[in-house]
Amino acid sequence: MSTAITNDIKITVSKAFQGVSMQTWPDIFQFVYQITIENFSDYQVQLLHRHWYIIDGQGQKREVEGEGVVGKQPSLMPGESHQYISGCHLTVDIGKMHGTYTFERKSDGKLFEVEIPEFDLIAPYRFN
């Protein structure tokens, strides 16, 4: 599990290996991750944008940007949390991800970024 707190917003990531799809070439290694977002600030905030950096074990880099997360732009009151599950695929069995979320503080419209902590994506047989 990976955790980061930025601007009183806590991001916790847990992940799992889902398997290999060998119906394509190259094989696709599928991972799933669960994100928990907790608002420890004194303000209502809304997640507006995500920006991911994905790096595989061969050094291939890609970026993914977009509005919200899994089709939502959750708004959190102080003390509230939001959780979602998403996934990532790689063409090798090891990689990592990290990124940022852009939030808006609803009281004054101020935008701020929150760190998504880096986490590894590793097929479990790599540990043998």
N, C-alpha and C positions, 0 to 999 in steps of 0.2 A: 504494500500500500504506500502511496506517495501523497504528501500533504504540503500545502503552502498556504500562508495567510498574507494577503496583500490588501491594504486599505480596509481592514476589518472584515474582509470576505475570505472565508476558508474554503479551499478546494481540496477534496480528497478523491483520489483515483484508486480503484482496484481493477485488476484486469485478469483475463484468462485466455488461454489458447483454445481455439474452437476446432482446429483440425486443418487438414490439407485437402484442397480440391485438386485432384489429379486429372480432371477432365479438360484442362486447358494446358497450354504450354506457354510459358513455364508454369510449373505448379504454383498454386496460390495458397499461401499460409494465412489462415483467418484468425483474427484476434478480436475479442470483445472487451470493452472497458465500461465501467460504471463510474459516473461522476456524481459526487455529492457537493452541492454548493450551499454554504451556510452564511447567513447574514448576521455578523456580530456587531454591525454598526448601529448608530442611533437613527438611521434614515431608511426610508423605503428606497429600494434600488431595483433597476430593471436591467437584465442582461440583453444587450442589443446585438452583439457581434462576436464571432469567434475567429481566431486565427491560429491554425495548427501548423507545426513544423514536424514532418515525418521523415526519419532518416533510417534507411535499411542498413543491414550489415555489410553491404558492398559500397556504402558511402553515397548511394543515390538519395537525393533530397527532393522533397516535394512540399508544397504549401497548400493548405486548404483554408479558404476564407468564406464567410457567409453570414447571413443574418441569423441570430439566435442559435438554438441547439435543437436538433431533431424536430424542426418545424415550429418551435416555440420560442418566445421571448419572455421567459418567466419574470414576474415581479415579486420581490420578496420584502416583506415587512421586517423590522428588527426582530431577530430571534427565529425567523422562519428559514426553512431549507427547501431545496429542490433537488431531485435526483433523476438521472436519466441514464439510459444504456445506449451505446453506439458501438461501432466496430471499425476495424481497419484491416486491410489486407496487404500483404507483402509478397514479393516474389522470392524471398529468402526467409529462412527460419528465425531470424533475429533482427531486431531494430529497436527504435525508440521514438517517443513522441513527447512534445511539450508545446506550449503556446500561451495565448492570452485571450481573455474575454474583455470586451469593452462593456462597461456598465454605465448607466445614467442614474444619478442621484435625483429622485423625483422632486424633491423640495425646491431645487434651484436649477435643474437641468444640467448640472456639471457632469461631464464625461470623465471616466477614469478607467485605467486598465488594471486587471487582476491576473496574476501569474497562474498558469496551469502547470503544475510541477512536472518535471521530466519523469517518464516511467519507461521501463524496458518492456519490449515485446519479444519473448523468447519461447520457442517451442520447448516443452518440458524434457524431451529426450536429450537436449543439449547439456543437461546437468549430469548425465550418466558418465 
